[in-house]
Amino acid sequence: MAIDNAIAASAGRRWSMLIVIAVGAFLPMTTWFSATAISPQLTQLWGLSLAQGAWLTGAVQIGFASGALASSMAGLLDIVSLRRVICASALIAAAANICLLFAPSVELLLAARFMTGMALAGVYPPALKLVSTWFSRGRGTALGVLLAALTLGSAFPHLVSARAAEFAWQDVIVATSLAATAGAVLILCLGEEGPYPFARSTFDRRHIRTLLRNRALMLANLGYLGHMWELYAMWGWILAYIRAGSPGLGISGPSAASLLAFFVVASGGIGSIAGGIMADRIGRTATAAAMMAVSGLCALTIGLIFGGPLWLFAVVAILWGTTVIGDSAQFSAMVTELSDQRYVGTALSLQLSLGIALTFCSIHLVSFMAEVLGWRWSFLILSPGPFLGVTAMVALRKMPAAKQIAHGLR
């Protein structure tokens, strides 16, 4: 009885703790895009080539994928305190980010970005697991709120770019490093594990083999890979796409294009929360399939309105921005429900590392399509990803193991 009362009391704090974790994760994640926001200034300062400029973001992604994979192989998140992992990783991200002010060469500049990505692999996956310990029911909504916060972090560089004249590039680096430090302190001082903790584990490389043999989990991961094929390429190139279409759309100046790109990416925050609420009411597989079907259709059709009218282009682009990320949290939620409860942290890190690694291919293929066919039809290459994801969700929904998802809602 006393245990039940303790759980009930802790559960009453779950929404306030969700805010703490979401803010604590969002603040360090701003360092992911700090160099992207000031890439014109860094390009001018260092005389960067186009390829080197692209690596300002690419190095972070490689670092994140490497760090998440290493964490998964070591089972780190199933052994060590989650809040300590997040705190230490956020501080490392802040330190690596501030090195941009002092890097003596382009090589060390990119090395600092790689280290930032590795550190952030110790922020995002454990934040997902930490939130999950507070929510047995309503987990989809909770993770949707967390993803909404991180999506706003992804949109932030476009807002900065729209008002670039008001900021010195050094201010952006200092501000994001201070934000990461504040996030570390917030999680360390106020972050707690909830009343639904996952079983502790010990290091064992056979954990990976166990996860790979879980067919239902692999279908969830396949759906996630289809989702990731589309997501980062869309986020990474939407500003260039808008700028290329600006003459036909009637957009004047780079600031207006950046502002529209901000709204497109930021709309994913609404999509993440809406997706979480839908998933907890109609099921995760159904929600993910619906989101991917809509986003895939947007990838197929946005080229038809590349030349305007502007209002229609904005509606489709924002609808795409809303749905392209609206399902992301549900794949993480499925991992927490389908995995052996001893290996949830390992499973989350594995899923994220594979997904981020895949984005390298789609990002480069979009640029290749733009060179060959022009920007108008460059996003066509993204549509197979979400439709593959829909197929995986339909197959998963039919499996008996799917009853473990969302308390039977699947």
Secondary structure as GFF3:
##gff-version 3
##sequence-region A 1 410
A	DSSP	alpha_helix	2	11	.	.	.	ID=ss1
A	DSSP	alpha_helix	14	29	.	.	.	ID=ss2
A	DSSP	three_ten_helix	30	33	.	.	.	ID=ss3
A	DSSP	alpha_helix	34	37	.	.	.	ID=ss4
A	DSSP	alpha_helix	39	46	.	.	.	ID=ss5
A	DSSP	alpha_helix	50	74	.	.	.	ID=ss6
A	DSSP	three_ten_helix	76	78	.	.	.	ID=ss7
A	DSSP	alpha_helix	82	98	.	.	.	ID=ss8
A	DSSP	three_ten_helix	99	101	.	.	.	ID=ss9
A	DSSP	alpha_helix	106	120	.	.	.	ID=ss10
A	DSSP	alpha_helix	124	132	.	.	.	ID=ss11
A	DSSP	alpha_helix	139	162	.	.	.	ID=ss12
A	DSSP	three_ten_helix	164	166	.	.	.	ID=ss13
A	DSSP	alpha_helix	169	190	.	.	.	ID=ss14
A	DSSP	alpha_helix	206	212	.	.	.	ID=ss15
A	DSSP	alpha_helix	215	249	.	.	.	ID=ss16
A	DSSP	alpha_helix	254	282	.	.	.	ID=ss17
A	DSSP	alpha_helix	284	301	.	.	.	ID=ss18
A	DSSP	three_ten_helix	302	305	.	.	.	ID=ss19
A	DSSP	alpha_helix	310	326	.	.	.	ID=ss20
A	DSSP	alpha_helix	328	338	.	.	.	ID=ss21
A	DSSP	three_ten_helix	341	343	.	.	.	ID=ss22
A	DSSP	alpha_helix	344	373	.	.	.	ID=ss23
A	DSSP	three_ten_helix	375	382	.	.	.	ID=ss24
A	DSSP	alpha_helix	384	397	.	.	.	ID=ss25
A	DSSP	three_ten_helix	400	408	.	.	.	ID=ss26
###
